[in-house]
Amino acid sequence: MTTLLQNDHSLRQQIYPGWLFFFRINVAGFALLHFLAIQPDFADLYSYKGYIYPDIMDTTTDNISPTLVSLQAFLQRIHIPVAYEPLLLFCRIAYPLCLLMLISGLFTRLSAIASLFFQLLLIKSIHLYEYGIDGFTTFALFYCCVFPVGAVYSVDRWRTHGKHHTPDHLPWLFLLRGHLCIAYFFSGFDKVIGVTWRNGEALWKALHSHNYYSVFALDFLVNTPFFLLAGWGTIILEMTYFVFMNMRSVRKYWLNGIILLHLFIAFFMGLFFFSALLILLNLSAYYAPYVKFAGVRRLQPAT
């Protein structure tokens, strides 16, 4: 028992709670930028003047996830008559406002819950355009709801004059790390069980698909082992993530490798937002906890 307490004390002395602040502002800031990026196409995606009528889009949903059409129908059932376009305008304004409140740490938990609700509402309303980044944004905002992200550098903490102690953040940090470890392991496992990632074909196809954008072509590497090595490198990085990212001696090298992997995805596959969020999540889990933010103290060991 003494050894366990000593190890617990040692771990707490190495990790700062400032990562909660880093996580909050980066997740909310990312979600805000992602939402602002679709504004030029917002009407085409969501309104009845767009590509697909919202009520037609709604017929292909799972009938469980909330959508703008189902929300409008619910409001009408409880005798709150509201047209679709005003409801859409309200959500279009409310979502970024909630994210700004989350960034500042004003009514942090409520603003996080509201941000998650509007994010789910908006993305499920156009679910045919949904892809991986939307799921990662959802779980990141969900963690903002349950993590004590308002405990550090927030308006809420300023309003209480810092009277409340910073809660124990280690269980939440381990939850985030565990989620990333599982996600990367099964991403690598899915690649290794198929032949196309092991022979480089999948990477070649990805870089030459019509819907991807590359900064410049890598065709000159076609007769080199680049695609083979890159495929295996991706598999190894992902499947051994849970081992090496939790080893202090090699963590920084594996973290740099993961960041380079996502930068490659951004610049050669055009998945800029996907790569940015994954980099932010990795930095939140494995870099920010070791950074000493001004005015933020380490947690004291449990007594």
C-alpha positions, 0 to 999 in steps of 0.5 A, spaced: 500 500 500 505 504 501 508 503 494 502 504 491 501 511 495 508 513 493 507 511 485 500 515 486 504 521 489 510 521 484 505 521 478 501 527 481 507 530 481 509 529 474 502 531 471 499 538 471 491 540 470 492 545 465 491 540 460 484 541 462 484 548 459 488 546 453 483 541 451 477 545 452 479 551 448 482 547 443 476 542 442 471 548 442 475 553 438 476 547 433 468 546 433 467 553 431 472 554 426 469 547 423 462 550 423 465 557 420 468 553 414 461 551 412 458 557 412 458 559 404 455 552 403 450 552 409 444 554 405 445 548 400 446 543 406 441 545 410 435 549 407 429 547 402 433 551 397 439 546 398 441 540 394 436 535 398 430 537 401 431 536 409 424 532 410 427 527 404 434 527 408 430 525 414 427 519 411 434 516 411 436 517 418 435 512 424 429 515 427 433 516 434 438 521 433 435 528 433 435 532 427 432 539 425 426 536 422 424 532 428 425 537 432 420 542 428 415 536 429 416 535 436 415 543 437 409 543 433 406 537 437 407 541 444 404 546 441 410 551 439 409 552 432 415 554 428 417 554 421 423 550 419 427 556 416 427 560 423 429 554 427 435 553 422 437 560 423 436 560 431 441 553 431 446 557 426 446 562 431 446 559 438 451 553 436 457 558 435 455 562 441 455 556 446 462 554 443 464 561 445 461 560 452 465 554 452 472 557 450 471 562 455 469 557 461 462 561 462 457 556 465 462 551 462 458 545 463 451 547 461 455 551 455 458 544 453 452 540 453 448 545 449 454 545 444 454 537 444 446 538 442 447 543 437 453 539 434 449 533 434 443 536 431 446 539 425 450 534 423 445 528 424 440 533 419 445 532 414 448 525 415 449 523 408 455 528 408 457 526 415 464 523 416 470 521 421 471 528 423 464 529 425 464 523 430 471 525 433 468 532 434 462 529 438 466 525 443 470 531 444 465 535 446 462 530 450 468 529 454 467 537 455 461 535 458 463 530 463 471 533 464 472 538 469 474 543 464 472 549 467 476 548 473 482 551 470 483 558 466 475 559 466 470 565 467 467 560 472 473 560 476 474 567 476 467 568 478 468 564 484 475 567 486 478 560 485 475 558 492 474 551 489 480 546 489 482 543 482 478 536 482 482 530 481 483 530 473 487 524 472 482 519 471 479 523 466 486 524 463 486 516 463 480 516 460 482 520 454 488 516 453 484 510 453 480 512 448 485 514 443 489 508 445 483 503 443 481 508 437 488 507 434 489 500 435 483 498 432 485 503 426 491 499 425 488 492 426 483 494 421 489 496 416 493 490 417 488 484 416 487 487 409 493 486 404 492 493 400 495 496 406 501 491 407 503 492 400 502 500 399 496 499 394 491 502 399 495 509 400 496 509 393 489 509 391 488 514 397 492 519 394 489 518 387 482 518 389 478 523 385 476 526 392 482 527 395 487 534 395 494 533 395 499 539 395 503 536 390 504 529 387 508 523 389 508 519 382 515 520 382 516 515 388 512 509 384 518 505 383 520 506 390 518 502 396 515 508 399 508 506 399 510 499 402 514 502 407 509 508 409 503 503 409 507 499 414 509 505 418 502 507 419 500 500 421 506 500 426 505 507 429 497 505 430 498 498 433 503 500 438 500 507 440 498 504 446 505 501 448 510 507 446 505 513 448 505 510 455 512 509 455 516 516 458 522 514 454 520 514 447 513 518 448 516 524 445 518 520 439 511 516 438 508 523 439 512 526 433 511 520 429 503 521 430 503 528 428 507 527 422 502 522 420 496 526 421 500 532 417 501 527 411 494 526 411 492 533 411 497 535 406 496 529 401 489 527 402 486 534 404 483 532 410 485 538 414 480 538 419 480 531 421 488 531 422 487 538 426 483 535 431 487 528 432 493 532 433 489 536 438 487 530 442 494 527 442 497 534 444 491 534 450 493 527 452 500 526 451 503 533 451 499 538 455 499 535 461 506 536 462 506 543 461 506 548 467 501 553 465 502 560 469 498 560 476 496 552 475 499 548 480 500 540 481 494 536 484 496 535 491 497 527 493 491 524 496 491 523 503 
